[in-house]
């Protein structure tokens, strides 16, 4: 009796595969968007405090990098001007 269940479930999956292969383009698109909707339900959105902390960190690091690049630019400009004034 168990063998018949295995055979019948096997034939059910084969029938499902055949039915799925005959699905149209619109059915596949609908399946895609239903999958997207399911994945969006799994997203854990950050809290307002997390966003504020992360934004502050990005702004501070950007300002530090900007200042570092400005200082290096001034130093290299001074160095190149010094070298060119010698020759």
Legacy VTK file of the C-alpha trace (Angstrom):
# vtk DataFile Version 3.0
C-alpha trace
ASCII
DATASET POLYDATA
POINTS 87 float
0.000 0.000 0.000
2.905 2.373 0.674
4.271 1.666 -2.779
1.027 2.853 -4.347
1.239 6.098 -2.404
4.776 6.626 -3.606
3.755 5.922 -7.179
0.710 8.164 -6.982
2.676 11.045 -5.438
5.317 10.549 -8.114
2.692 10.769 -10.821
1.229 13.849 -9.127
4.583 15.646 -9.295
4.945 14.630 -12.933
1.477 15.997 -13.665
2.360 19.223 -11.844
5.571 19.568 -13.849
3.656 19.091 -17.105
1.029 21.608 -16.039
3.722 24.058 -14.973
5.581 23.720 -18.245
2.387 24.665 -20.092
1.916 27.834 -18.005
1.869 31.027 -19.983
4.117 34.019 -19.706
1.599 35.943 -17.637
1.370 33.128 -15.120
5.149 33.146 -14.710
5.128 36.915 -14.239
2.391 36.594 -11.625
4.414 33.908 -9.836
7.464 36.183 -9.877
5.597 39.098 -8.320
3.982 36.888 -5.690
7.493 35.683 -4.790
8.697 39.279 -4.597
5.784 40.132 -2.308
6.656 37.192 -0.052
10.314 38.294 0.121
9.318 41.857 0.986
7.425 40.443 3.955
10.683 38.966 5.271
12.557 42.294 5.264
13.449 43.711 8.666
13.378 47.479 8.250
15.700 49.569 10.445
14.247 51.732 13.198
14.352 55.517 13.140
17.168 55.549 15.716
19.265 53.167 13.596
18.803 55.346 10.529
19.819 58.474 12.457
22.940 56.761 13.844
23.988 55.380 10.469
23.360 58.688 8.675
25.380 60.552 11.299
28.239 58.081 10.927
28.249 58.474 7.130
28.243 62.277 7.336
31.072 62.329 9.921
33.256 59.876 7.990
32.606 61.800 4.759
33.628 65.077 6.417
36.817 63.476 7.787
37.711 62.057 4.361
37.009 65.427 2.748
39.279 67.210 5.245
42.018 64.599 4.753
41.897 64.951 0.976
41.961 68.769 1.265
45.027 68.643 3.542
46.824 66.200 1.245
45.985 68.411 -1.743
47.487 71.461 -0.037
50.611 69.529 1.015
51.154 68.086 -2.476
50.548 71.491 -4.061
53.127 73.045 -1.743
55.585 70.219 -2.455
55.201 70.418 -6.233
55.502 74.216 -6.173
58.635 73.930 -4.046
60.201 71.351 -6.378
59.368 73.365 -9.519
60.727 76.575 -7.978
64.113 74.885 -7.388
64.551 73.988 -11.055
LINES 1 88
87 0 1 2 3 4 5 6 7 8 9 10 11 12 13 14 15 16 17 18 19 20 21 22 23 24 25 26 27 28 29 30 31 32 33 34 35 36 37 38 39 40 41 42 43 44 45 46 47 48 49 50 51 52 53 54 55 56 57 58 59 60 61 62 63 64 65 66 67 68 69 70 71 72 73 74 75 76 77 78 79 80 81 82 83 84 85 86
